[in-house]
């Protein structure tokens, strides 16, 4: 079943992904980027399970909202006939131990954010938003540990705690209790998507300038820069390192969006994108994509795109 709202990479993850390829990150920045990426992969693993639900549910992935002016994010929200369920995905690897309700790294005894406290805040915020929208369905919450190789010691018995090995059974049980939805449920999903809030930028985002970033076209799969096109009129870009292939049009749209995200105040022109791509594509090819997928502004000599 397709999700009502699909998951996408967050603004901070997209920014760190681009900057990790085009500049040197500090160890702290690398650590932040790895955590973002690991978290995103864990959320995608959860999507692979929720996609099996039938049409009696509406699945909204990656839902950033505001509750009384406070930003919070729901990894996965599922609307059923009689209740709403929210899921917090954790993609921790290694060995962890519970001491009471606090979670620690077993090897170093480092305290991790207590997942149940996070879940409690998530439930409070979700109920506030639903009440503001005029919906009073019960809200259930779960913490899902997605890595099958994670070892969790002395975990308390909590129904809201889902290990990777429990997910299939949990969602099979959810599906078995499904019932047809009404237009009221569709309206709730629509209104939640209408309330999506912009993600606050990471306060320690690396400082950069246009001149400081490496120009070129990175592979979408491995991040290596693509050296050259096989032939001038090729419709596919092939990464020499990993062999990943991607249509030229898709590649160009991807790097144009990256340029716009990194330099929101810069004008998008054929010459600017030609330079950003390191000369990999001809200006004629770039112009064709800009004319087809972006809105032109200005005259021919001063043409920019939005």
C-alpha positions in Angstrom: 0.0 0.0 0.0 1.4 3.4 -0.9 1.7 5.9 1.9 -0.6 8.9 2.0 2.6 10.9 2.6 5.9 9.5 1.4 9.2 9.9 3.3 11.9 12.2 2.0 15.3 13.2 3.3 15.2 16.1 5.8 16.7 19.5 4.9 19.6 19.0 7.4 20.4 15.5 6.0 20.3 16.9 2.4 22.6 19.8 3.4 25.1 17.5 5.2 25.0 15.0 2.4 26.0 17.6 -0.1 28.6 19.3 2.1 30.2 15.9 3.1 30.9 15.3 -0.6 32.0 18.8 -1.6 34.1 19.8 1.4 36.0 18.4 4.4 33.9 18.1 7.5 35.1 18.2 11.1 34.9 15.0 13.2 31.9 16.5 15.0 30.2 17.3 11.7 30.9 13.8 10.4 29.4 12.3 13.5 26.2 14.4 13.1 25.9 13.5 9.5 26.3 9.8 10.2 23.7 9.9 12.9 21.2 11.7 10.5 21.9 9.1 7.8 21.6 6.1 10.1 18.3 7.5 11.5 16.9 8.0 8.0 17.8 4.4 7.0 16.0 3.2 10.1 12.9 5.1 9.2 13.1 3.6 5.7 13.2 0.1 7.2 10.0 1.0 9.1 8.4 2.0 5.8 9.2 -1.4 4.4 6.9 -2.9 7.1 4.1 -0.4 7.1 3.7 -0.6 3.4 2.2 -4.0 3.9 -0.9 -2.5 5.6 -4.1 -2.6 3.7 -6.4 0.2 2.6 -8.0 0.4 6.0 -5.1 2.7 7.1 -3.6 6.0 6.1 0.2 6.1 6.6 1.9 9.5 6.9 5.7 9.3 7.0 8.1 12.1 8.2 5.6 14.5 9.6 7.2 17.7 11.1 4.6 19.8 13.0 4.2 22.5 15.5 2.3 22.1 18.8 1.8 25.4 20.7 4.7 26.8 18.8 7.1 23.9 19.6 8.6 21.9 16.7 8.4 18.1 16.8 8.6 15.4 14.2 6.6 12.2 13.9 8.6 9.5 12.1 5.4 7.5 11.1 1.8 8.3 11.9 -0.9 5.7 11.1 -4.6 6.7 11.0 -6.9 3.8 11.7 -10.7 3.7 12.0 -10.7 4.0 15.8 -7.3 5.4 16.7 -4.1 7.1 15.6 -0.7 5.5 16.2 2.7 7.2 16.2 6.0 5.5 15.8 9.5 6.7 16.8 12.1 4.8 14.8 15.5 4.1 16.4 18.3 2.6 14.3 20.8 2.0 17.1 23.5 -0.6 16.5 25.6 -2.5 19.1 24.8 -3.4 22.7 22.6 -1.3 25.0 21.4 -1.8 28.5 18.4 -0.4 30.4 18.8 0.8 33.9 15.4 1.5 35.1 13.9 3.4 32.2 17.2 5.0 31.1 19.1 3.5 28.2 22.9 3.3 28.2 25.5 2.1 25.7 26.7 -1.1 27.3 30.4 -0.7 26.5 30.8 2.9 27.6 27.9 3.4 30.0 27.0 6.5 28.0 23.4 7.7 28.6 21.2 7.8 25.6 18.1 9.9 25.5 15.5 8.0 27.3 13.2 6.7 24.5 10.1 6.6 26.7 10.4 10.2 27.7 10.7 11.1 24.0 7.7 9.0 23.2 5.7 10.7 26.0 6.5 14.2 24.5 5.6 12.9 21.1 2.2 11.7 22.3 1.5 15.0 24.2 2.3 17.1 21.1 0.3 14.8 18.7 -2.8 15.0 21.0 -2.5 18.7 21.1 -2.4 19.0 17.3 -5.4 16.6 16.9 -7.4 18.6 19.4 -6.6 21.8 17.6 -7.9 20.2 14.4 -11.1 19.1 16.1 -10.3 15.3 16.2 -10.5 13.3 19.4 -9.3 9.9 18.4 -7.2 7.9 20.9 -3.5 8.2 20.2 -1.1 5.2 20.8 2.7 5.4 20.6 5.5 3.0 20.0 9.3 3.1 20.0 10.6 0.8 17.2 14.2 -0.4 17.3 15.0 -1.2 13.7 18.5 -2.8 13.7 18.1 -6.6 13.9 21.6 -6.9 15.2 21.1 -4.6 18.2 21.4 -6.3 21.6 19.2 -4.8 24.3 19.7 -6.0 27.9 17.4 -5.7 30.9 14.6 -4.1 28.8 11.5 -3.5 30.9 8.3 -5.1 29.7 6.6 -2.2 27.9 4.0 -2.9 25.1 5.1 0.2 23.3 8.7 -1.1 23.0 9.1 -2.9 19.6 12.2 -4.8 18.7 13.0 -5.5 15.1 11.9 -9.2 15.6 8.5 -8.0 16.8 7.6 -5.7 14.0 6.0 -8.2 11.6 3.8 -9.6 14.3 2.9 -6.2 15.5 1.8 -4.9 12.1 0.0 -8.1 11.3 -2.0 -7.6 14.5 -2.7 -3.9 13.5 -3.9 -5.0 10.0 -6.2 -7.7 11.5 -8.0 -5.0 13.5 -8.5 -2.6 10.6 -11.9 -1.3 9.5 -13.0 0.9 6.6 -12.2 4.6 6.9 -14.5 7.5 6.4 -14.1 10.9 4.7 -13.4 12.2 8.2 -10.2 10.2 8.4 -9.2 11.5 4.9 -9.8 15.0 6.2 -7.6 14.4 9.2 -4.7 13.2 6.9 -5.2 16.2 4.6 -5.2 18.7 7.5 -2.1 17.2 9.1 -0.2 17.5 5.8 -1.4 21.1 5.5 0.2 21.8 8.9 3.7 20.6 8.0 6.2 22.9 9.5 9.7 23.8 8.1 12.6 22.0 9.7 14.8 24.2 11.9 18.3 24.4 10.3 21.0 22.7 12.3 22.7 25.4 14.4 26.2 24.0 13.7 25.8 23.6 10.0 29.3 23.9 8.4 30.2 27.3 7.1 30.9 27.4 3.4 31.1 29.6 0.3 30.6 28.9 -3.3 34.4 29.0 -3.9 35.1 26.6 -1.1 33.0 23.7 -2.5 34.1 21.2 -5.1 32.3 21.5 -8.4 31.0 18.5 -10.3 28.2 15.9 -10.3 28.2 13.3 -7.5 26.8 9.9 -8.0 23.4 9.5 -6.2 24.5 6.1 -4.9 28.0 6.4 -3.7 28.8 10.1 -3.7 31.8 9.8 -6.1 32.1 12.5 -8.7 31.2 11.3 -12.2 34.2 11.8 -14.5 32.6 12.0 -17.9 29.7 11.0 -20.0 30.2 7.9 -22.2 29.1 9.7 -25.3 28.0 13.3 -26.0 24.3 12.4 -26.5 24.1 9.7 -23.8 20.8 9.7 -21.9 22.4 8.0 -18.9 25.1 8.9 -16.4 27.2 6.0 -15.2 29.3 6.1 -12.1 32.8 4.7 -12.9 33.2 3.7 -9.2 30.0 1.8 -8.4 28.4 1.4 -11.8 25.1 3.1 -10.7 23.2 4.5 -13.7 20.8 7.5 -13.6 19.0 9.4 -16.4 20.8 12.6 -17.4 17.6 14.6 -16.9 17.2 13.3 -13.4 20.8 14.0 -12.6 20.5 17.6 -13.8 17.3 18.2 -11.8 19.0 16.8 -8.7 22.1 19.0 -8.9 20.0 22.1 -9.8 17.9 21.5 -6.7 21.1 21.0 -4.7 22.5 24.3 -6.0 19.2 26.1 -5.1 19.3 24.6 -1.6 22.9 25.5 -0.9 22.7 28.9 -2.4 19.1 30.1 -2.0 20.1 33.7 -2.8 21.9 32.9 -6.1 20.1 33.1 -9.4 19.7 29.9 -11.3 21.1 30.4 -14.8 22.5 28.1 -17.5 26.0 29.4 -16.9 25.7 29.0 -13.1 24.6 25.3 -13.4 27.2 24.7 -16.1 29.9 25.8 -13.6 28.3 24.0 -10.7 28.4 20.7 -12.7 32.1 21.2 -13.5 31.4 21.4 -17.2 30.1 17.8 -17.3 27.1 18.8 -19.4 26.9 21.2 -22.3 25.1 24.5 -21.8 22.6 23.5 -24.5 21.7 20.4 -22.5 21.4 22.3 -19.3 19.2 25.0 -20.9 16.9 22.3 -22.3 16.3 20.8 -18.8 15.8 24.2 -17.2 13.2 25.2 -19.9 11.4 21.8 -19.4 11.3 21.5 -15.6 11.7 25.1 -14.2 10.0 28.4 -14.7 11.8 30.9 -16.8 12.0 34.6 -15.7 13.4 37.5 -17.7 14.6 38.0 -21.3 16.8 35.7 -23.3 20.0 37.5 -22.4 19.1 37.7 -18.7 17.1 34.5 -18.3 16.9 33.0 -14.8 14.8 30.1 -13.5 12.8 29.4 -10.4 
